Amino acid sequence: MSNFFKTEFGRMYLGDALELMSVMEDHSIDLIMTSPPFGLVRKKDYGNVDADQYLDWFRPFAKEFRRVLKNSGSMVIDIGGSWIPGQPTRSLYHYELLIMLCKEFGFHLAQEFFWWNPSKLPTPAEWVNIRRIRVKDAIDCIWWLSPTPWPKASNRRVLVPYSDSMKGLLKNGYNAKLRPSGHDISAKFSVNNGASIPPNLIAIANTESNSIYLRLCKENGIKPHPARYPADLPEYFIRMLTDQDDLVFDPFAGSCVTGEVAEKLKRRWICCELIEEYLKGALYRFKPETKSKTKKTPSYNLSHPAALWHGPANENPLPQDGGKQRPNKTKSKV
Ligand SMILES: C[S@@+](CC[C@H](N)C(=O)[O-])C[C@H]1O[C@@H](n2cnc3c(N)ncnc32)[C@H](O)[C@@H]1O
């Protein structure tokens, strides 16, 4: 374990997060914000754990996470799903992780979030592009967990502008009435509070291509981290769940996006990473020239699922074998 780099607010450690946590005090961390190695079939350079061994691998970390977190604190885990090797079905490992964290380690599920990355490639190509029997997997699950049911939090820190339809309702008025769902929508819904409370679906395209981090990695012959999350993601949770000077910990820090964001938001931070090259690259995040303007990602609209459907008369029959037989090349464009 070595103390790799220090800033005004934070520290980067090179080494195993388990070892680092063994010297951390009980209840000393306000937020664990992290994206662990996923249980993937196609492994990244830094080595992933097989989905079926994932829980055993995670257990010692879970025990320490629970110990070092303050009672008012939170743990936010960004975790992607995985396919069962050789068949078009999904592993349950990330749901099993969630259940283990709650049932075995006493965490509470404060809320589940879903991060939609509109720029995700359509993989696995075999099921999505060739046999056309599954759709693009473009969601990471984000488990927001807490040691008590009452972690400190405020959605006021993550408000968004009103949608056009809400602006219309505010302008033209809303008929207070009982909805068919049983919800009683009172006139209070047409009060303009200046902003809207966001849903638990977060849309951020992971499309960093011309950042200073990437440029400096390239210029200095350092391999950029292959699985970075976009800065907007930790920023959302750090804003919502911590105050200035609170302590944010990323045990699986990779290129230290969490540290960069925490520094910007004036939170103290600790990042830990096993692979030295990733931390060498991470240093570029803390050069004065890097701390430039934040680029806001655009908002996204979802197309209606039937936008290109022309009714039953134009349907081709579904493959009766569920796509088991690989199709011959088809001329159809859609
Ligand atoms: C999904 S990546 C994190 C990427 C990071 N969020 C970013 O945006 O750059 C997971 C990282 O955890 C690191 N890692 C795996 N086991 C570790 C351990 N025991 N201690 C510290 N880091 C570890 C891996 O080397 C990998 O870089």
The ligand as an ORCA input file, in Angstrom:
! r2SCAN-3c Opt
* xyz 0 1
  C     -14.754     -0.571    -12.966
  S     -13.134     -0.070    -12.551
  C     -13.372      1.511    -11.827
  C     -13.344      2.625    -12.837
  C     -13.492      3.998    -12.221
  N     -14.836      4.208    -11.694
  C     -13.211      5.085    -13.260
  O     -14.151      5.782    -13.660
  O     -12.054      5.212    -13.697
  C     -12.715     -1.068    -11.177
  C     -11.267     -0.896    -10.710
  O     -11.093     -1.607     -9.466
  C      -9.730     -1.989     -9.390
  N      -9.600     -2.989     -8.320
  C      -9.955     -4.288     -8.362
  N      -9.719     -4.884     -7.179
  C      -9.200     -3.936     -6.346
  C      -8.759     -3.928     -4.996
  N      -8.790     -5.047     -4.253
  N      -8.288     -2.775     -4.488
  C      -8.245     -1.636     -5.237
  N      -8.656     -1.590     -6.534
  C      -9.123     -2.721     -7.078
  C      -9.421     -2.462    -10.791
  O      -8.029     -2.465    -11.055
  C     -10.198     -1.451    -11.648
  O      -9.369     -0.406    -12.090
*
